[in-house]
């Protein structure tokens, strides 16, 4: 867990965001007593589900898709 004052956090915000994205707990403190005031939490990316090949960009059926299979013996 990382605890950092708000004034120091403004100078190193990008580093703190990387730590939070990596799963580290980042707590921002306020005042001389370093009272916890806020916590940086990473937002989990929204995963979109595809319905199938219809939703896949650039997907095309091959020309022989509907042709019957050859007889194999």
C-alpha positions in Angstrom: 0.0 0.0 0.0 1.3 3.4 -0.9 0.4 6.5 1.2 1.2 9.9 -0.3 0.1 13.4 0.5 -2.1 15.2 -1.9 0.5 17.8 -2.7 3.1 15.2 -3.6 0.5 13.2 -5.5 -0.1 16.1 -7.9 3.6 16.0 -8.9 3.7 12.2 -9.5 0.2 11.5 -10.6 1.1 9.4 -13.7 3.3 7.1 -11.5 0.5 6.7 -9.0 -2.0 5.8 -11.7 0.4 3.1 -13.1 0.7 1.7 -9.6 -3.1 1.6 -9.1 -3.5 0.0 -12.6 -1.0 -2.7 -11.5 -3.2 -3.5 -8.5 -1.4 -1.5 -5.8 -3.5 0.3 -3.3 -2.8 4.1 -3.4 -4.1 6.2 -0.5 -4.0 10.0 -0.7 -3.5 11.7 2.7 -4.4 15.3 3.7 -3.1 17.7 6.4 -0.2 17.4 8.8 -1.7 14.4 10.5 -1.7 12.6 7.1 -5.4 11.6 7.5 -6.5 9.3 4.6 -8.7 11.4 2.3 -9.0 9.4 -0.9 -8.0 6.2 -2.6 -6.9 5.7 -6.2 -8.6 2.7 -7.7 -8.0 1.3 -11.2 -11.1 1.0 -13.5 -11.4 -2.4 -15.0 -11.8 -2.2 -18.8 -15.3 -3.1 -20.1 -15.2 -6.4 -22.0 -17.5 -6.5 -24.9 -18.8 -9.9 -26.0 -19.2 -10.7 -29.6 -22.2 -12.6 -30.8 -20.3 -14.6 -33.3 -18.6 -14.2 -36.7 -21.2 -11.7 -37.9 -19.9 -9.1 -35.4 -16.2 -9.8 -36.2 -14.9 -7.0 -38.4 -13.4 -8.2 -41.7 -14.8 -11.7 -41.5 -15.8 -13.2 -44.9 -17.0 -16.7 -45.8 -14.8 -18.5 -48.3 -16.2 -19.0 -51.8 -16.5 -22.8 -51.3 -18.2 -22.6 -47.9 -21.6 -24.0 -49.2 -20.0 -26.7 -51.5 -20.5 -30.3 -50.4 -17.6 -32.2 -48.8 -15.7 -34.5 -51.1 -16.3 -38.2 -50.6 -13.4 -39.7 -48.8 -13.0 -43.4 -48.5 
